[in-house]
């Protein structure tokens, strides 16, 4: 057999000098591999199916038919990676309304593990944590089920509350333009959180917070009473949002500055939020209309590419 030019699609043509037969040699293993690579690039890339079909010089229905068998094939298995020395950055993201959620555990070096659940709650997080080894620290967004599961499964592991989520919550309670002096003072103090790196700065910030808390404690305790008899409540706090902002900081204070003195611990969960969750939401929206099972294939395909790589065997 000898090379005999190429076809109009760019495939190599072979010629037999004995029988004079021209043919294209097909390898099923390479065909399957190329289809899988093309399928993965379509799922996790930015090109549409029409653009890929135009580039490959086939009709769109042909690609759809070729990809139909790949939806049911298992993807790469998750790796057994020793992560005792790592920091776990954990978060959950819903991929199908409120009925399918993927819980993601990540380290600064890549994805560690993930699991699909119906809801993000304590039981789901505990079942995932049981599969992992205790880390150096855990960075989370403060979701109630996640915080409780961390204390139940890893009571001795340090926890860092995501400061980006905390600032977002405070802005939601206080707004950008608070109407009271207590709110303005707390918002000004909260904006200093990203500038804290040393233990001395931490002590100053905590003292300033408790000084504000003592100054406006009587304001936070003010109550309002109903003016009509048909009210369902007998009383409520007058400044509920302001009180929520102050007590949110007080509740999170033990976990706010874990990163101080431990520079290997990130102070936000942006590794998951920005690099993983935002891209996942974009891909799910790009391929909108998929069933739940196909969305799981999409998530598996994307997260597999973000996993921690196996260490090379010949390197100690």
C-alpha positions as CSV (number, residue, x, y, z in Angstrom):
1,X,0.0,0.0,0.0
2,X,1.2,3.5,-0.8
3,X,-0.2,7.0,-0.2
4,X,-2.3,8.1,-3.1
5,X,-3.3,11.7,-2.4
6,X,-6.2,12.8,-0.2
7,X,-10.0,12.9,-0.5
8,X,-12.1,16.1,-0.6
9,X,-12.5,15.8,3.2
10,X,-8.7,15.7,3.7
11,X,-8.5,12.0,4.6
12,X,-5.5,10.0,3.4
13,X,-6.2,7.7,0.4
14,X,-4.1,4.5,-0.1
15,X,-3.4,2.6,-3.3
16,X,-2.5,-1.1,-3.8
17,X,0.0,-1.6,-6.6
18,X,-0.9,-5.3,-6.9
19,X,-4.7,-5.1,-7.4
20,X,-5.0,-1.4,-8.2
21,X,-7.5,-0.8,-5.4
22,X,-7.9,2.6,-3.8
23,X,-9.3,2.8,-0.3
24,X,-9.3,4.7,3.0
25,X,-8.1,2.8,6.0
26,X,-10.3,3.2,9.0
27,X,-9.3,2.6,12.6
28,X,-12.2,2.2,15.0
29,X,-10.2,3.1,18.0
30,X,-9.0,6.4,16.5
31,X,-12.4,7.2,15.2
32,X,-13.9,6.7,18.7
33,X,-11.2,8.7,20.3
34,X,-11.5,11.6,17.9
35,X,-15.3,11.6,18.3
36,X,-15.0,11.7,22.1
37,X,-12.4,14.6,21.9
38,X,-14.8,16.5,19.6
39,X,-17.7,15.8,21.8
40,X,-15.9,17.0,24.9
41,X,-14.7,20.2,23.1
42,X,-18.3,20.9,22.0
43,X,-19.7,20.4,25.6
44,X,-17.0,22.4,27.4
45,X,-16.1,24.9,24.6
46,X,-17.6,27.9,23.0
47,X,-18.3,26.6,19.5
48,X,-21.8,25.7,18.5
49,X,-22.8,22.4,16.8
50,X,-23.4,24.3,13.6
51,X,-19.9,25.8,13.7
52,X,-18.3,22.4,14.4
53,X,-20.2,20.7,11.6
54,X,-19.2,23.5,9.2
55,X,-15.5,23.0,10.2
56,X,-15.7,19.2,9.9
57,X,-17.6,19.5,6.6
58,X,-20.5,17.3,7.7
59,X,-24.2,18.2,8.3
60,X,-25.4,18.9,11.8
61,X,-27.6,15.8,12.0
62,X,-24.5,13.6,11.3
63,X,-22.7,15.0,14.4
64,X,-25.9,14.6,16.5
65,X,-26.1,11.0,15.4
66,X,-22.4,10.4,16.2
67,X,-22.6,12.1,19.6
68,X,-25.8,10.1,20.6
69,X,-23.7,7.1,21.7
70,X,-21.3,9.2,23.8
71,X,-24.0,10.5,26.2
72,X,-24.2,7.0,27.9
73,X,-20.5,6.2,28.1
74,X,-18.8,6.7,31.5
75,X,-16.2,9.5,31.7
76,X,-12.8,9.3,33.4
77,X,-13.0,8.0,36.9
78,X,-12.2,10.3,39.8
79,X,-8.7,10.0,41.0
80,X,-7.5,8.9,44.4
81,X,-5.4,12.0,45.5
82,X,-4.0,12.3,49.0
83,X,-5.2,15.7,50.1
84,X,-4.3,15.9,53.8
85,X,-2.0,18.9,53.1
86,X,-4.5,20.7,51.0
87,X,-7.1,23.3,51.9
88,X,-10.6,22.4,50.8
89,X,-12.7,25.0,49.1
90,X,-16.3,23.7,49.1
91,X,-19.5,25.0,47.5
92,X,-22.6,23.7,45.8
93,X,-24.3,24.8,42.6
94,X,-27.7,23.9,41.2
95,X,-27.7,22.7,37.6
96,X,-31.4,21.9,37.1
97,X,-33.9,24.2,38.7
98,X,-34.0,23.2,42.4
99,X,-34.0,19.4,41.9
100,X,-30.3,18.6,41.0
101,X,-27.3,20.1,42.7
102,X,-23.6,19.3,42.4
103,X,-21.4,19.6,45.5
104,X,-17.8,20.4,44.7
105,X,-14.7,20.1,46.8
106,X,-11.7,21.9,45.4
107,X,-8.2,22.7,46.5
108,X,-6.0,25.5,45.1
109,X,-4.4,22.9,42.8
110,X,-7.6,21.6,41.3
111,X,-10.9,19.7,41.8
112,X,-10.7,17.0,44.5
113,X,-14.2,15.4,44.3
114,X,-17.8,16.1,43.5
115,X,-21.2,14.4,43.9
116,X,-24.7,15.0,42.6
117,X,-27.6,15.4,45.1
118,X,-31.1,16.6,45.1
119,X,-30.7,19.3,47.6
120,X,-27.8,21.0,49.4
121,X,-28.2,20.0,53.0
122,X,-26.4,18.6,56.0
123,X,-26.9,14.9,55.0
124,X,-25.6,15.5,51.5
125,X,-22.4,17.3,52.7
126,X,-21.7,14.7,55.4
127,X,-22.0,11.8,52.8
128,X,-19.4,13.6,50.6
129,X,-17.1,14.4,53.5
130,X,-17.0,10.8,54.6
131,X,-15.3,9.9,51.3
132,X,-12.5,12.4,51.9
133,X,-9.6,12.7,54.2
134,X,-9.5,15.5,56.8
135,X,-7.8,18.6,55.2
136,X,-5.7,21.4,56.7
137,X,-8.6,23.8,56.5
138,X,-12.0,24.4,54.9
139,X,-13.1,27.5,53.1
140,X,-16.9,27.9,52.7
141,X,-19.6,30.5,52.1
142,X,-21.4,29.9,55.4
143,X,-24.4,27.9,54.2
144,X,-26.1,26.4,57.2
145,X,-26.0,22.8,56.1
146,X,-22.4,23.1,55.0
147,X,-21.2,24.7,58.3
148,X,-23.1,22.1,60.4
149,X,-21.7,19.2,58.3
150,X,-18.1,20.5,58.7
151,X,-18.5,20.7,62.5
152,X,-20.0,17.2,62.6
153,X,-17.5,15.4,60.4
154,X,-14.3,17.4,61.0
155,X,-14.6,19.1,64.4
156,X,-10.9,19.9,64.7
157,X,-10.4,21.4,61.2
158,X,-10.0,25.1,60.9
159,X,-12.8,26.9,59.0
160,X,-12.5,30.1,57.0
161,X,-15.6,32.0,56.2
162,X,-15.6,33.5,52.7
163,X,-15.2,37.3,53.2
164,X,-16.7,38.0,49.7
165,X,-20.0,36.3,50.7
166,X,-19.9,38.1,54.1
167,X,-19.5,41.5,52.5
168,X,-22.3,40.7,50.1
169,X,-24.6,39.9,53.0
170,X,-23.7,43.1,54.9
171,X,-24.4,45.2,51.8
172,X,-27.7,43.5,51.4
173,X,-28.7,44.4,55.0
174,X,-27.1,47.9,55.1
175,X,-27.5,48.9,51.4
176,X,-24.9,51.1,49.8
177,X,-26.3,54.2,51.5
178,X,-27.4,53.4,55.1
179,X,-29.8,55.9,56.7
180,X,-28.5,55.6,60.2
181,X,-25.2,56.6,61.7
182,X,-24.8,53.0,63.1
183,X,-25.2,51.6,59.6
184,X,-22.8,54.1,58.0
185,X,-20.1,53.3,60.7
186,X,-20.5,49.5,60.2
187,X,-20.4,49.7,56.4
188,X,-17.2,51.8,56.6
189,X,-15.7,49.3,59.0
190,X,-16.7,46.4,56.7
191,X,-15.0,47.9,53.7
192,X,-11.7,47.6,55.6
193,X,-12.0,43.8,55.7
194,X,-10.0,43.2,52.4
195,X,-7.1,45.2,53.8
196,X,-6.5,43.0,56.9
197,X,-3.5,40.7,56.6
198,X,-1.7,40.8,60.0
199,X,-2.7,39.9,63.5
200,X,-2.3,43.5,64.6
201,X,-4.7,44.7,61.9
202,X,-7.1,41.9,63.0
203,X,-7.0,43.0,66.7
204,X,-7.7,46.6,65.7
205,X,-10.6,45.7,63.5
206,X,-12.2,43.5,66.2
207,X,-11.8,46.2,68.8
208,X,-13.4,48.7,66.5
209,X,-16.3,46.4,65.9
210,X,-17.1,45.7,69.5
211,X,-16.8,49.5,70.2
212,X,-19.5,50.1,67.6
213,X,-21.6,47.2,69.0
214,X,-21.5,48.6,72.5
215,X,-22.2,52.2,71.3
216,X,-25.3,51.2,69.4
217,X,-26.5,48.3,71.5
218,X,-29.5,50.2,72.8
219,X,-30.5,51.1,69.2
220,X,-30.3,47.5,68.1
221,X,-32.6,46.5,71.0
222,X,-35.4,49.0,70.1
223,X,-38.8,47.3,69.6
224,X,-41.9,48.3,67.7
225,X,-45.4,47.3,68.6
226,X,-48.5,46.9,66.4
227,X,-51.0,49.8,66.2
228,X,-54.0,47.5,65.3
229,X,-55.5,44.5,67.1
230,X,-55.4,42.1,64.1
231,X,-51.6,42.0,63.9
232,X,-50.0,38.5,64.0
233,X,-47.0,39.8,65.9
234,X,-47.0,41.3,69.4
235,X,-43.6,43.1,68.7
236,X,-40.6,43.2,66.5
237,X,-37.2,44.8,66.4
238,X,-37.4,48.3,64.9
239,X,-34.0,48.1,63.0
240,X,-34.1,44.5,61.9
241,X,-31.7,44.8,59.0
242,X,-29.2,46.8,61.0
243,X,-29.4,44.3,63.8
244,X,-29.0,41.4,61.4
245,X,-25.8,43.1,60.0
246,X,-24.2,43.5,63.4
247,X,-25.1,40.0,64.6
248,X,-24.0,38.4,61.3
249,X,-20.5,39.7,62.0
250,X,-20.7,38.6,65.7
251,X,-21.7,35.1,64.6
252,X,-19.0,34.8,62.0
253,X,-16.2,36.4,64.0
254,X,-14.5,33.1,65.1
255,X,-14.2,32.0,61.4
256,X,-13.5,35.4,59.7
257,X,-9.7,35.7,60.2
258,X,-8.5,32.1,60.1
259,X,-6.3,33.0,57.2
260,X,-4.3,35.5,59.3
261,X,-0.9,33.9,60.0
262,X,-1.7,31.0,57.6
263,X,-1.1,32.3,54.1
264,X,-1.8,29.0,52.5
265,X,-5.5,29.4,53.4
266,X,-7.4,31.6,51.0
267,X,-9.9,34.1,52.5
268,X,-12.5,33.7,49.8
269,X,-14.1,30.8,47.9
270,X,-13.3,32.5,44.5
271,X,-11.5,29.4,43.4
272,X,-14.8,27.6,43.1
273,X,-17.1,30.6,42.5
274,X,-15.2,32.2,39.7
275,X,-13.3,29.4,38.1
276,X,-15.8,26.6,38.3
277,X,-19.4,27.6,39.2
278,X,-19.6,30.6,36.9
279,X,-18.3,28.5,34.0
280,X,-20.7,25.6,34.8
281,X,-23.7,27.9,34.9
282,X,-22.6,29.4,31.5
283,X,-22.2,25.9,30.0
284,X,-25.6,24.8,31.3
285,X,-27.2,27.9,29.9
286,X,-25.4,27.4,26.6
287,X,-26.7,23.9,26.3
288,X,-30.1,24.7,27.7
289,X,-32.8,22.1,27.0
290,X,-30.8,19.1,28.0
291,X,-32.3,16.5,30.4
292,X,-31.0,16.1,33.9
293,X,-28.9,13.1,33.0
294,X,-27.3,14.8,30.1
295,X,-26.5,17.8,32.3
296,X,-24.7,15.5,34.7
297,X,-22.6,14.2,31.7
298,X,-21.8,17.8,30.9
299,X,-20.7,18.5,34.5
300,X,-18.7,15.4,34.7
301,X,-16.9,16.2,31.4
302,X,-16.1,19.7,32.6
303,X,-15.0,18.9,36.1
304,X,-12.8,16.0,34.9
305,X,-10.7,18.5,33.0
306,X,-10.2,20.5,36.2
307,X,-9.1,17.7,38.4
308,X,-5.7,17.4,40.2
309,X,-3.3,15.6,37.9
310,X,-1.7,12.3,38.9
311,X,1.9,12.8,40.1
312,X,4.5,11.4,37.6
313,X,5.6,8.0,38.7
314,X,9.4,8.5,38.2
315,X,9.4,11.8,40.3
316,X,9.8,11.3,44.1
